[in-house]
Amino acid sequence: MELKEARYILAISKNQSISKAAEELFITQPSLSKYLQNIEHQLGTKLFDRISNKYYPTFIGERYLHYAQKIVDYGSEWMSELDDITNQDSGRINIAIPIMLGTSIIQPTLTDFHKQYPNVKINLLEEVNFVAEHTLEDHSVDLILYNVYEYPQHLTYEILDKEEIVMIVSKKNPLSTHAITKKGFRYPWIDLKEFSHEKFILLYPDQTTGGIAQKLFKDYKISPEILLYTRNSELSIRLAMEGVGIAFAPESYFQCMAKDDTSLCFSVGLNRMQTSLIAGYMKNRYMPQYVKAYISIIREYCRDR
């Protein structure tokens, strides 16, 4: 099995269509169709069943795809390593990252990185609903940066920073005066139970901050009114600042947006609600030196801020 052959068959499986796969591969549909016929003739068996104009792998096709993916993965790693060895000063990094984290992490670190590697291009895959771990598996990204409450089991990752999840309240809210200093918490601590009748603006439970909000409500045995669910961290913070409702966010997100004193952030919870900023990448995948360098720059920025 050759690398080109593996890529062609994987593209057919991914798109379930010869025409769409050919478009993705920048070849003609008849050429790809003939290529598949030749491979199946060499193997003496079909790799796909065609049902309702869609291509579904046979059992042998599934096993073929298993090894084809390995060949493509090794090919990508080899090209990355070759590029790193022969041309260490140029390349590209595809990074998947939540939009707000891009503002608070990429923006202040990009200049320093480009001073060291002016010929390395960075492509950001920014997601409001950040579910990007799968992009590592298909090699569409090299690195994912995001906050986690529980560490992923199937990724290699480096911890870059730890930060607190804070509650954001408008200064006009009379409950904002009830905060106290409490040992073990970075910000003035406030009793979440006092907000049981307030309206909240939350991220969805499958997002890190949204899941932490649900845990807090469960810990305090409260069921406040949810005014809005959103996947947009910036929107939830901005609405909370305007006094529309109460929101939760990583402290760096709040600090990035708090340009005046119209809103406050508070520590909440029976224990400090802390997340970890991680840089995640696939196990055993070759990592170019400039990717390692950018991870180090981000880590140093987080340490010093």
N, C-alpha and C positions, 0 to 999 in steps of 0.2 A: 504494500500500500504506500503510495507516494503522498507527499504533503498536499499537492494540488488536488489529488483525487479525494483525500480526506476532507478538505475544505468544501469541495463541490457537493459531496454526499451530505455533509452536515448542513449545508445551506438548503438543500432540498427538504431535509427533515425539519429544519427550523421553520421554513415558510410553508411546508406542505403543498408546494406548488413549484412546477418547473419554471414557469414564466417569472414568478416573483424571485425565485432563487437566481435565475439568470440575470435579472435586473440588478440584484444585489452584488453579483459577481462580475458584472460588466461584460457579459458574454451573451451571445444570441441564444434564444430558446431552443432552436433546432440543434445547436452545438451541444448544449447541456443534455438534451434528451438523448442524443446519439452517444454521448459520453457515458450516461447511465446504462444504456443498452449494452455497450461494450464491456463495462465492468460486470454486469450481470451475466453476460455470455462467458466471460473468463471464469467467473465463479461457478457457473452452472446452476444458478439459483436466483430467485428474485430477492431484491433488497426491500422493495416497497410493494404494497397493494394499493391500487388506485380505487378509491371509493368516493362517489359523488364529487369527482374532479379534485379530490384531495389525496395526497400521498401519505400513507401510513406504513411505518417500517414493519416488516415481517419479523419473526423471531431471530432469524439470521441477520436481518437488517439491524435489529437492536444491538446484537453483539458486534457487528461491524461498526456501528456508530460509537460504541463504547471505546473501541481501540482507535477509531478515527479521531475522537476528541483528545486522546492521549498524544497522538502524533501532532495535532495542531498545537496543543499546550507546549510540548517540547520544542516545536518550531518557533513559537513566540518567545519562549525563554532563550533559545539560542540566538535569535535576532537581537534581543535586548542585551544579552551578554556581549555579543559581537560588537554592537554599537557602542557599548560602554568601554570595551577594550580599545577599539580603533578610534573612537571620537568622543572622548569623555566630556567635552565642553558643549555638546549639542544633543538635543533629544526632545522628548515631550513627556509630560506627566498628565495623565487623566485622573482627576480627583472627583469623587462623589462626596457631596457635602450639603447639609441643610443651608437654606438661603441665609438665615440669620447668623449661622456660624461662619459662613463665608465673609460676612461683613465684619464680624468681630475677630476673626483669625487670619483670613487670607489678606484682607486689605492692609493690615499693619505689618505683615511679614513679607509681602511680595517684593518690595523694593530691595530689601537686604538680599533676598534670594537671587534676584536678577543682577545684582552687583557681582555675585560670585559666578553665576551661570547665565550670562546675557543671551545665549543662544538656545536655551531650553524653554520651550513653549509649554504653558500650563493651560489645560482645558478643564473647565469646571462643569460638572454635571450637578446642577443645583435643583433640589427637590423640595417643594413645600411639604409634601408627604414623603418623608425620607425613609424609603425601604429599598436600600441600594446594595445590600450584601450580595444579592444574586448577580450584580454586574461584575463582581470580581470573578465569578465562576466562568463567565463567557468572555473574559479578558477585555471587556469594554472599558474598564477602569483599572488603574494600577494601585489606587489607594483610596480608602474611605476614611473620612474624619467625622466623628459624631460622638455625642454624649450617651453614655450607657449607665443604667442603674445596676444591671447584672451583666457580667462579662460574657461575650460570645464564646461558644465552645469549639466552633469549627474554623475559626480564624486565628492567624497569628496577629498579635496586636502589641502595641507599645502604649503605655499610659503616659499622656502628655501633661495632664493637669487634672486637678480635682476642684469642683466648685459646688456651691450650695444652690439648691433650688429655693427660691424666695417667693414670697407672696407680695404682689404689687397692689397697692391701695392708693386711691386718690387722697391727697392731703385734706380735701374737703370732707371726707368721711369721718364722722365723730369718733368712730372706733379706733382711728389711727392714733389717738392720744393714749390708748390703753397699753401700749408696749412697755416692756420692762427689760432691763439688762439681765441676761441669764447665762450662766457659765456653760461653755461648750458651744455657744452659738456666736456667729460672727456679727450678726445684725441684731437690732432690738427685737426681742422675742415677743410674740403676741399669741394669745390663746385662740386657736382656730374655732373653738366651740362658740365663741362670741359672734362668729360670722355665720352661724347656722341659718340665719334668716336673710342673709345677703344674697345677691345674684352673682353667679360666677360665669366667667368666660373661659372655657377649657379647651385644651387640645384633646384629640381623640385618645381613648384609652390604649390604643396600640402604639402610640408615640410615648417616648420616655417620660416627658413631663406630664402628659395626660395620665399615664399609668400611676405616677407618683401621687397625683391629685386624688385619684380614686383610692389609693392606699391611705392617704391622710383622712379622707372622709370615713373610711372604714374604721381606722384607729380611733377616731373621735366619736364614732357612732352618730354621724350627722348626715342629712340628705338635703343639702341646700338646693335652691332652684338654679338650674343651669340655663342661663339666658341664651348661650350660643356655644356650639361645638365648632371648632375650626382646625385646620391643619397648618394654619399660618401663624407662627409665633409672633411675628411683628404686629399683626392685626390684634391679637389678644392683648399684647402689652399696651398698644396704643389706646385701645378701648378702655383698659383699666386705668391708664393715666388720665383719661378724660372723665373718669368717674362713672362710666357706663356699667361696670361690674368689677369683680375681683378676678385677678389672674395669677397664674404661677409661671415662673420662667427661671432659667439659669441666671445666676447673678450677673454674668458678663453680658447677657442680652439686655438686661435692664440698664446696666451701666452704659452700654453702647447707645441707648436711646434716651437716657435721662439727661436732657439738655437744660432743664430748669428744675425748680423745686416744687412743682405742682403735684408730684407723686412721691410715694415712699415705698421702700421695700423692707420686708420683715422676715425674720427667721420664724419658722413654724415647725410644729411636730413634737412628738415625745422625745425623739432623737433628731440630730441634725440630718436633714434630707440632702444627701450628697451624691452627685454623679461624677463619673470619670470621663474626661475627654480622651478618646483613643484614636490612634492611627492603625487601621486594620488592613491586612493584606493576606493573600492566600498563602497557605503553608507551602514551603519548599519552592516557591516561585523566586526566580532570580530578581534581585532588586538593584537597579543602577545606582551608582554612587550619588548622582544628583538627587535622587529620591530620598536617600538616607540623609543627605545634607539638608533638604527642606524640612524633613521631620525634626532634625536637630534645631533648626532655626525657630520652628514653631514652639518646640519645647522650651527653648531659652526665653522666647517672648512671654510664654505663659508663666514662667518662673519669675520674671522680672516685673510683670504688670501689677 
